[in-house]
Amino acid sequence: MILAAAPANSINFIPKSGILDTIFHQSWLSINVLGHPGGNGYKLTLIGLIIVLVIAVAANAITERLTTKKVGGLLAATIVTIFGALLFQAYVILPFDVLIEGVPIVAALLGSIVIAVFYNLIRAQLKGGK
């Protein structure tokens, strides 16, 4: 049985022309981890990075409620969110997702929460905590 993913709903707040397009859509960062995902990698625009920062704050709050410990500051939470979004987008096929300015929101949130919880549990084991 083959499951086909439904096309994701895409929401764009910033117009695709003019100076705002140049600032927010045409300046981007490409991330590859050991050559995966192939091609240009995980492409993150400036507006995408801002959205990932908001998701990082939410994921850090949810992780703190689940494990009673924070991942760290905003930088650590952002790195965990980008890594979780990269893993979930590359290896997990979700039958639903919402794209806001090209960022898969559900994949980024789920991926960052899973990675952050495992990070906190492993860090607690290495420190000898509970």
Secondary structure as UniProt FT lines:
FT   STRAND          9..11
FT   HELIX           19..24
FT   STRAND          28..31
FT   TURN            34..35
FT   TURN            39..40
FT   STRAND          42..45
FT   HELIX           46..67
FT   HELIX           74..91
FT   STRAND          98..100
FT   TURN            101..102
FT   STRAND          103..104
FT   HELIX           105..127
//
